[in-house]
Amino acid sequence: MEPIKNIKGTQDLLPQQAWKWHYIESVIRKMSETAGYREIRTPIFESTQLFKRGIGELTDVVSKEMYTFTDRGNTSLTLRPEMTASVMRSWIQNSLGQEGGVQKLYYAGPMFRAENVQKGRLRQFHQWGIELVGSPAAAADAEVILLMIRTLESFGLTNLKLKLNSVGDENCRPVYREILKDYFRPRLAELCPVCQGRFDSNPMRILDCKNETCKSVSAEAPKITDHLNEACQTHFDLVKTFLTKANIPFEIDPFLVRGLDYYTKTAFEVISTDLGSQNAVGGGGRYDLLIEQLGGKPTPSVGFAIGIERLLILLEERNLFKDLSPKGPDLFVATFSESHQTAIFPVVQNLRLAGIRTEMELIGRSIKAQMREADRLKAAYVLVVGDQELETQTVTLKKMADGSQTPVNLSELTDFFKRLA
C-alpha cells in the first residue's frame, strides 16, 4: 500500500525546526506586548461573504486563491486567506470598541491561499500581524511601521528596505482612477489579459502586476502621490516626518498599492535584499473604511502582517540561529535492567515535576549504547542506575562536557540541578 503524503503547498513542522518557530513566536509576542498589543485568536474558517466584502471580490485573493467549500447546512465557508477581515469581524461582533480608546491587537497563526508554490510561499502559511484600531493619526501609522521594522531588526536582520506610499482615500482615489484609465486606455492592447480585465473594475491593480510587459507600460503612468487631496497629503507628510524622526529610512514607491482593496492612505512594504525576486517580508497599511464595510461604525484602523515562513528562511540564510540551538536534557538516566528502570521511574517523574528536563532509557539498550544516546541528545549529565546505586541510594553524576563525576544522594538530585540553574 502506497503511503499517503501531505498536500502540495503544505509542510510538516518537524522537531528539528519547531524550536526555531518557538523562538520566532517568543520574540514577536514579546515585541507586540511590550508595545501594548494584546493577542486575539479567530476561527480558521469564516463566512465566505466576510472576505468577499472585506477584501474585495475582484482581488486575486478572493477571485482565484481562496479555499471555499459548502458545509452540510449549505453555508459557504472559506479558510481564512488573511486575518484583518476576521479580526475586524470579531471587533464588531464582540463590541470591543465599547472598551474605549485605541484597541491594539496582535495575532499569529495559519492562513490559506491556493497560490503557486514557491520558496517561502505555501498554500498553508503563517503570519504575525498587528491591528491598531481607533486612531486616525499619522502617529499610529508610524507606530506600527516602527514595530515591524524594530522586530525584524531584533532578530539580527539588517538588509531591509521600507517602501512607502499613499493610496489616497474615498475622495481623491476615484479621481485618480479616472486619470489612470485615461493613461491606460490607448495602451490597453499591450496589457496582459488579467490587467485588461482590471481596467474597468480596478485600474490601480494594474500597477501591481508582475508581468514584465505590464510593468513596462506602467512605468510612465501618473503617480497617485501627485493627485492626493489635502487631507491625504497632510497625513502622508506626517507619516514621513514621524519615520524620519525615528531614524527609519524609507523609499517612496508610488506604484505600491498592495493586493487588497480595503487600504486607504498609507500603504507600506518591507523587503529584504537577501530574498531574491520574492523579496517581500511583510507589509500593511491603513484601512479606515473596512469596519464600516463589514457592518460596524466608521472606525480608523492600521496594521501589518509578516510571513513567518519567509522570516524563517531569512534567519536561516543569514545564519542567525547559530547561537540559539536548543539545549539537550539536563539529565539522562541509564539503567542496567527493567527492574532498575522500574525502581528509578518515580525519581525521574519527580525530577520532571520540578522542571528538570530528564530522559531515561526505554528500549533496553546496553549501557554503552545508552551513553551514546545521551551524547546524541546532548544531555548535560548522565547517571547509571544498578543494584549498588539503589542499595546505597547514591548515584554518580557524570558531566558530559568534561567527564567529571559527582556523587549525589537520590533524595538530593532535585536540589543539585536547581543549584545549577
Backbone torsions as a table, in degrees:
resi	resn	phi	psi	omega
1	MET	NA	130.3	-176.9
2	GLU	-75.1	133.7	-180.0
3	PRO	-63.8	147.9	175.0
4	ILE	-84.0	135.1	-178.6
5	LYS	-111.4	165.3	178.2
6	ASN	-67.8	160.0	-177.9
7	ILE	-75.6	143.7	178.0
8	LYS	-55.1	134.7	-179.8
9	GLY	90.7	1.3	173.7
10	THR	-119.1	164.2	178.9
11	GLN	-146.8	151.3	174.4
12	ASP	-83.5	135.9	175.4
13	LEU	-95.7	100.7	-173.9
14	LEU	-83.9	160.4	-179.0
15	PRO	-54.5	-32.9	-179.6
16	GLN	-65.6	-21.1	179.7
17	GLN	-105.5	-25.5	-171.7
18	ALA	-57.1	-37.4	-177.8
19	TRP	-64.9	-29.4	177.2
20	LYS	-68.2	-39.6	175.7
21	TRP	-63.9	-41.4	177.8
22	HIS	-59.0	-42.2	-180.0
23	TYR	-63.5	-49.0	179.7
24	ILE	-58.1	-46.5	-178.8
25	GLU	-63.5	-37.3	179.9
26	SER	-65.3	-37.8	179.8
27	VAL	-68.9	-45.8	-176.5
28	ILE	-69.1	-32.6	176.3
29	ARG	-67.5	-43.0	179.7
30	LYS	-63.2	-46.0	-178.6
31	MET	-65.8	-41.0	179.5
32	SER	-63.2	-48.3	-175.1
33	GLU	-71.9	-31.7	175.8
34	THR	-62.9	-32.7	179.1
35	ALA	-87.2	5.6	174.4
36	GLY	92.4	13.6	-179.4
37	TYR	-91.1	143.1	179.3
38	ARG	-112.8	146.1	-175.5
39	GLU	-75.8	142.1	172.5
40	ILE	-130.3	140.5	177.1
41	ARG	-126.0	131.0	-179.4
42	THR	-120.4	164.6	179.5
43	PRO	-60.5	152.4	179.3
44	ILE	-73.9	-27.5	174.2
45	PHE	-120.3	148.3	-176.8
46	GLU	-138.1	172.6	171.9
47	SER	-59.6	133.2	179.6
48	THR	-57.4	-34.1	-178.0
49	GLN	-61.1	-29.4	178.6
50	LEU	-57.7	-46.4	-176.4
51	PHE	-78.7	-33.6	175.9
52	LYS	-62.3	-43.8	-178.4
53	ARG	-76.2	-38.7	-174.9
54	GLY	-79.9	-46.2	-175.7
55	ILE	-85.5	-38.5	-177.7
56	GLY	116.5	123.7	-174.6
57	GLU	-63.5	-25.2	-175.3
58	LEU	-92.8	-0.6	176.8
59	THR	-73.4	156.9	177.4
60	ASP	-61.8	-36.3	-178.4
61	VAL	-57.9	-49.1	-176.5
62	VAL	-78.3	-41.9	-173.0
63	SER	-79.5	-23.1	-172.9
64	LYS	-128.2	-27.5	-162.5
65	GLU	-112.1	-8.8	-173.8
66	MET	-79.0	145.6	171.6
67	TYR	-93.4	100.8	-174.1
68	THR	-117.1	139.7	-180.0
69	PHE	-148.1	162.2	178.5
70	THR	-106.0	127.5	-178.5
71	ASP	-83.5	-176.2	-175.4
72	ARG	-66.5	-20.3	177.1
73	GLY	-90.9	10.8	179.2
74	ASN	65.0	29.2	176.0
75	THR	-98.5	133.7	178.7
76	SER	-80.7	120.4	-179.3
77	LEU	-120.5	154.2	-178.8
78	THR	-137.4	132.8	170.3
79	LEU	-65.3	130.9	-171.1
80	ARG	-59.4	126.0	176.4
81	PRO	-88.2	-13.6	176.8
82	GLU	-162.3	172.9	-170.7
83	MET	-109.5	-20.6	-172.8
84	THR	-59.8	-46.0	178.8
85	ALA	-61.1	-39.6	178.9
86	SER	-64.8	-43.2	179.5
87	VAL	-63.5	-41.9	-179.7
88	MET	-69.2	-35.7	173.4
89	ARG	-59.8	-44.2	178.7
90	SER	-66.4	-38.4	179.6
91	TRP	-60.8	-42.3	178.7
92	ILE	-70.1	-50.3	-173.7
93	GLN	-61.7	-38.1	-176.0
94	ASN	-98.3	10.6	174.2
95	SER	52.6	43.0	-179.5
96	LEU	-64.0	-24.0	178.9
97	GLY	-64.8	-20.5	179.7
98	GLN	-68.1	-17.2	177.4
99	GLU	-68.8	-17.9	177.9
100	GLY	82.6	163.2	177.5
101	GLY	66.7	-155.5	-179.9
102	VAL	-94.4	133.8	175.0
103	GLN	-98.7	124.5	-178.2
104	LYS	-117.0	112.3	-172.2
105	LEU	-123.8	147.7	172.7
106	TYR	-136.0	159.5	179.9
107	TYR	-145.9	161.3	172.0
108	ALA	-151.5	123.5	-177.9
109	GLY	178.5	-179.1	-175.8
110	PRO	-82.4	145.4	174.0
111	MET	-127.6	166.9	-173.1
112	PHE	-140.0	124.0	175.2
113	ARG	-144.3	137.2	179.3
114	ALA	-83.2	70.9	-177.3
115	GLU	-98.0	166.8	169.7
116	ASN	-67.8	125.7	-174.7
117	VAL	-73.3	126.1	177.1
118	GLN	-138.9	174.7	177.7
119	LYS	-59.7	120.9	179.2
120	GLY	78.5	3.6	-180.0
121	ARG	-130.3	100.2	-177.2
122	LEU	-112.4	171.6	179.1
123	ARG	-84.7	-28.8	162.4
124	GLN	-110.2	116.0	-177.7
125	PHE	-132.8	170.5	-174.8
126	HIS	-124.6	143.3	179.5
127	GLN	-132.3	147.1	164.4
128	TRP	-107.5	132.1	-178.2
129	GLY	-141.5	160.0	-178.3
130	ILE	-125.6	137.2	172.4
131	GLU	-129.5	118.6	176.0
132	LEU	-108.3	109.5	-169.8
133	VAL	-110.6	128.0	171.7
134	GLY	113.9	-1.1	-179.2
135	SER	-121.4	127.8	175.0
136	PRO	-89.8	-1.4	-169.7
137	ALA	-72.8	144.7	174.9
138	ALA	-61.8	-28.0	178.2
139	ALA	-61.6	-32.0	178.1
140	ALA	-66.9	-42.3	176.4
141	ASP	-58.7	-46.9	-178.6
142	ALA	-64.5	-36.2	-179.9
143	GLU	-62.9	-46.6	-177.4
144	VAL	-69.9	-35.8	176.3
145	ILE	-63.4	-43.8	-179.5
146	LEU	-62.8	-41.6	178.8
147	LEU	-61.7	-41.4	179.4
148	MET	-62.5	-49.4	-178.2
149	ILE	-64.7	-48.3	-176.7
150	ARG	-64.4	-34.1	178.0
151	THR	-67.2	-44.7	177.3
152	LEU	-61.0	-40.8	178.7
153	GLU	-66.4	-31.6	-178.5
154	SER	-65.8	-20.7	174.9
155	PHE	-80.5	-8.3	-178.1
156	GLY	100.5	5.9	-180.0
157	LEU	-76.5	140.5	-176.6
158	THR	-126.8	-35.5	-174.0
159	ASN	-84.5	64.8	-177.0
160	LEU	-114.0	146.8	177.6
161	LYS	-134.2	129.0	177.3
162	LEU	-95.3	121.5	176.2
163	LYS	-105.0	135.1	-169.6
164	LEU	-132.7	143.8	176.3
165	ASN	-155.6	166.9	166.7
166	SER	-119.7	132.3	179.4
167	VAL	-103.2	16.1	176.3
168	GLY	72.8	-170.4	179.5
169	ASP	-131.1	-169.2	-176.2
170	GLU	-67.2	-10.3	-180.0
171	ASN	-94.5	-47.1	-176.0
172	CYS	-93.3	-21.1	-177.3
173	ARG	-67.7	-40.5	177.0
174	PRO	-58.5	-36.4	178.3
175	VAL	-65.3	-44.4	179.7
176	TYR	-64.7	-38.1	178.6
177	ARG	-57.6	-40.9	179.0
178	GLU	-68.2	-39.2	176.9
179	ILE	-62.4	-41.2	179.9
180	LEU	-65.9	-40.7	179.0
181	LYS	-65.1	-37.0	176.7
182	ASP	-61.4	-35.3	179.3
183	TYR	-71.8	-45.2	-174.0
184	PHE	-80.5	-21.5	-173.4
185	ARG	-54.8	-50.0	179.6
186	PRO	-73.2	-8.8	-178.2
187	ARG	-110.3	10.6	-171.5
188	LEU	-59.1	-38.6	-177.9
189	ALA	-65.5	-21.1	-179.0
190	GLU	-81.8	-16.2	-176.5
191	LEU	-80.9	156.6	176.7
192	CYS	-67.6	160.8	-178.4
193	PRO	-56.2	-37.1	179.7
194	VAL	-62.8	-45.7	-178.8
195	CYS	-70.9	-30.4	174.0
196	GLN	-61.7	-37.6	176.6
197	GLY	-70.0	-25.8	180.0
198	ARG	-80.1	-15.5	-171.6
199	PHE	-54.5	-48.6	-177.8
200	ASP	-82.3	-38.6	-171.9
201	SER	-82.4	-40.5	-174.9
202	ASN	-159.8	74.4	-174.6
203	PRO	-61.9	-23.6	179.0
204	MET	-64.0	-27.7	178.9
205	ARG	-67.6	-19.1	176.0
206	ILE	-60.9	-35.9	-179.7
207	LEU	-63.9	-20.9	-175.9
208	ASP	-93.5	-3.5	-175.1
209	CYS	-68.1	139.8	-179.2
210	LYS	-92.9	-5.4	176.9
211	ASN	-62.2	130.2	-173.6
212	GLU	-62.1	-37.3	179.0
213	THR	-66.0	-44.2	178.7
214	CYS	-63.7	-38.6	178.1
215	LYS	-62.8	-38.8	179.3
216	SER	-66.7	-42.3	179.2
217	VAL	-65.1	-36.4	-176.4
218	SER	-76.7	-15.2	-170.9
219	ALA	-55.8	-34.6	-177.7
220	GLU	-104.6	13.9	-178.4
221	ALA	-66.6	152.9	176.3
222	PRO	-57.8	143.2	-178.5
223	LYS	-94.6	135.3	179.8
224	ILE	-64.4	-28.7	179.7
225	THR	-64.8	-14.6	175.4
226	ASP	-92.5	-0.7	-174.3
227	HIS	-132.9	24.1	177.0
228	LEU	-77.1	146.2	172.8
229	ASN	-77.3	176.3	-173.9
230	GLU	-61.6	-41.3	-177.7
231	ALA	-64.9	-44.7	-179.3
232	CYS	-68.5	-38.5	179.6
233	GLN	-65.6	-42.6	178.9
234	THR	-62.5	-44.0	179.3
235	HIS	-61.5	-45.7	-178.3
236	PHE	-64.0	-42.4	178.6
237	ASP	-61.4	-38.8	179.2
238	LEU	-67.5	-39.9	177.3
239	VAL	-58.8	-46.0	179.7
240	LYS	-63.1	-37.2	178.9
241	THR	-64.4	-45.9	178.4
242	PHE	-60.3	-43.9	-179.5
243	LEU	-65.1	-39.5	178.6
244	THR	-63.4	-43.0	179.4
245	LYS	-65.8	-26.8	178.4
246	ALA	-89.6	7.7	179.3
247	ASN	60.3	38.8	175.9
248	ILE	-104.4	108.6	178.2
249	PRO	-70.8	149.4	-179.9
250	PHE	-148.7	162.0	178.0
251	GLU	-124.3	127.4	177.7
252	ILE	-76.4	123.9	177.8
253	ASP	-122.5	95.5	-174.7
254	PRO	-67.1	-10.0	178.8
255	PHE	-102.2	6.8	176.2
256	LEU	-80.3	109.0	-178.2
257	VAL	-118.8	-6.4	-176.7
258	ARG	64.4	170.7	-172.6
259	GLY	-101.1	3.3	-175.0
260	LEU	-119.3	146.1	-172.5
261	ASP	-77.6	-13.2	-171.0
262	TYR	-82.4	-2.1	-177.7
263	TYR	-73.1	140.4	171.8
264	THR	-135.4	150.2	179.2
265	LYS	56.0	-118.4	-169.6
266	THR	-65.4	133.4	168.8
267	ALA	-132.8	139.7	-178.3
268	PHE	-148.3	159.7	-179.9
269	GLU	-150.1	141.7	174.8
270	VAL	-110.9	125.6	178.9
271	ILE	-116.1	158.6	176.2
272	SER	-118.8	130.3	177.8
273	THR	-74.5	-1.3	178.3
274	ASP	-94.1	-1.1	-172.6
275	LEU	-102.3	-2.7	-178.2
276	GLY	77.9	-148.3	-174.0
277	SER	-68.3	-38.1	176.5
278	GLN	-87.0	76.2	-165.2
279	ASN	-103.3	0.3	-179.3
280	ALA	-76.5	126.3	176.1
281	VAL	-89.2	-38.0	-179.5
282	GLY	179.4	176.4	179.3
283	GLY	-175.7	-177.8	-178.3
284	GLY	-178.9	-153.7	-179.5
285	GLY	163.7	-166.6	-178.4
286	ARG	-100.0	142.7	179.7
287	TYR	-141.9	73.3	-174.0
288	ASP	-70.2	-18.6	-175.7
289	LEU	-99.7	-7.4	-170.1
290	LEU	-64.5	-47.6	-177.7
291	ILE	-60.8	-39.0	177.6
292	GLU	-65.7	-38.7	178.3
293	GLN	-63.6	-26.9	-178.8
294	LEU	-93.6	6.5	174.6
295	GLY	102.5	5.7	178.4
296	GLY	-97.9	-178.8	176.5
297	LYS	-76.4	147.3	179.3
298	PRO	-51.8	122.4	-175.7
299	THR	-143.8	118.8	179.0
300	PRO	-68.7	143.6	-177.2
301	SER	-150.6	154.7	178.1
302	VAL	-152.0	147.9	-178.9
303	GLY	-171.2	-174.1	178.0
304	PHE	-152.9	168.3	172.3
305	ALA	-141.5	143.5	178.6
306	ILE	-122.0	134.5	175.9
307	GLY	-77.6	119.0	-175.8
308	ILE	-70.8	-35.6	178.2
309	GLU	-60.8	-43.3	179.0
310	ARG	-66.8	-38.6	176.8
311	LEU	-61.3	-42.5	178.8
312	LEU	-61.0	-44.5	178.5
313	ILE	-59.6	-44.2	179.3
314	LEU	-59.6	-46.6	-178.0
315	LEU	-65.1	-37.3	179.1
316	GLU	-69.3	-44.0	-177.5
317	GLU	-68.9	-28.1	177.0
318	ARG	-90.2	6.1	177.5
319	ASN	57.1	38.9	-176.3
320	LEU	-91.7	4.9	173.0
321	PHE	-98.7	-1.7	-168.3
322	LYS	-58.1	-32.5	-178.1
323	ASP	-102.4	15.3	-173.4
324	LEU	-121.3	10.5	-176.3
325	SER	-58.1	142.5	-174.8
326	PRO	-66.5	148.2	177.7
327	LYS	-74.5	152.6	172.5
328	GLY	-80.7	-175.2	178.6
329	PRO	-64.6	153.1	174.9
330	ASP	-67.3	-33.5	-172.1
331	LEU	-147.3	136.4	169.6
332	PHE	-115.0	126.7	-178.5
333	VAL	-102.0	113.1	178.1
334	ALA	-98.0	143.6	-178.1
335	THR	-133.9	151.4	-179.5
336	PHE	-82.4	-29.4	-174.3
337	SER	-153.3	174.2	179.4
338	GLU	-65.2	-34.0	179.3
339	SER	-67.4	-37.5	176.1
340	HIS	-66.3	-38.9	178.7
341	GLN	-63.0	-42.8	179.2
342	THR	-62.7	-41.1	-177.5
343	ALA	-68.2	-37.0	-175.5
344	ILE	-88.1	-11.1	-175.6
345	PHE	-53.6	-47.2	179.0
346	PRO	-61.2	-34.0	179.4
347	VAL	-65.1	-42.7	178.6
348	VAL	-60.3	-43.8	-179.2
349	GLN	-65.0	-39.6	178.8
350	ASN	-65.9	-36.9	176.5
351	LEU	-62.9	-42.2	179.7
352	ARG	-65.7	-39.9	177.7
353	LEU	-61.3	-28.9	179.3
354	ALA	-84.1	2.3	177.6
355	GLY	87.9	13.1	179.9
356	ILE	-95.0	118.8	-176.3
357	ARG	-71.1	110.1	-170.7
358	THR	-127.2	131.7	174.0
359	GLU	-115.8	151.9	175.6
360	MET	-138.9	160.4	179.5
361	GLU	-67.9	134.7	-176.7
362	LEU	-126.2	-8.2	-174.8
363	ILE	-125.7	16.6	169.6
364	GLY	71.5	35.2	177.9
365	ARG	-78.7	166.6	176.2
366	SER	-67.4	161.6	178.6
367	ILE	-59.3	-39.5	179.3
368	LYS	-61.6	-43.8	179.5
369	ALA	-67.0	-35.8	178.2
370	GLN	-66.1	-36.3	177.5
371	MET	-66.9	-36.1	175.6
372	ARG	-65.4	-38.4	178.4
373	GLU	-64.6	-41.6	178.4
374	ALA	-61.6	-37.9	178.5
375	ASP	-68.3	-41.1	178.8
376	ARG	-62.4	-38.9	179.8
377	LEU	-77.1	-8.6	-177.2
378	LYS	61.9	42.7	176.7
379	ALA	-66.7	140.7	179.7
380	ALA	-73.2	-40.7	-178.6
381	TYR	-134.1	154.9	173.9
382	VAL	-132.0	141.1	169.2
383	LEU	-129.4	146.3	179.8
384	VAL	-111.3	129.9	-176.8
385	VAL	-111.4	121.2	174.9
386	GLY	-136.3	-163.3	-178.4
387	ASP	-60.1	-46.1	-176.3
388	GLN	-62.0	-42.4	-178.2
389	GLU	-64.5	-40.0	179.6
390	LEU	-71.0	-33.4	-179.5
391	GLU	-71.1	-42.1	-177.2
392	THR	-90.4	-11.0	-175.5
393	GLN	57.8	27.7	178.0
394	THR	-128.3	134.1	179.3
395	VAL	-121.8	162.9	176.9
396	THR	-110.1	119.8	178.4
397	LEU	-89.1	123.1	177.2
398	LYS	-101.8	122.0	176.5
399	LYS	-81.2	118.8	-172.1
400	MET	-69.0	-26.4	-176.6
401	ALA	-66.5	-38.4	-175.9
402	ASP	-131.2	-0.5	178.0
403	GLY	80.5	0.1	-179.7
404	SER	-66.6	152.4	-175.0
405	GLN	-125.2	142.7	-178.5
406	THR	-135.5	121.0	176.1
407	PRO	-76.2	135.0	-178.4
408	VAL	-140.8	136.2	173.8
409	ASN	-69.8	140.4	-177.8
410	LEU	-55.4	-35.7	-178.6
411	SER	-71.1	-13.5	-177.1
412	GLU	-107.6	6.5	-177.2
413	LEU	-59.5	-44.3	-178.4
414	THR	-60.8	-46.0	179.6
415	ASP	-62.9	-36.7	179.6
416	PHE	-59.1	-48.1	-176.6
417	PHE	-74.1	-30.6	177.0
418	LYS	-66.9	-33.7	177.2
419	ARG	-68.3	-25.7	178.5
420	LEU	-75.6	-26.5	-174.5
421	ALA	-65.1	NA	NA
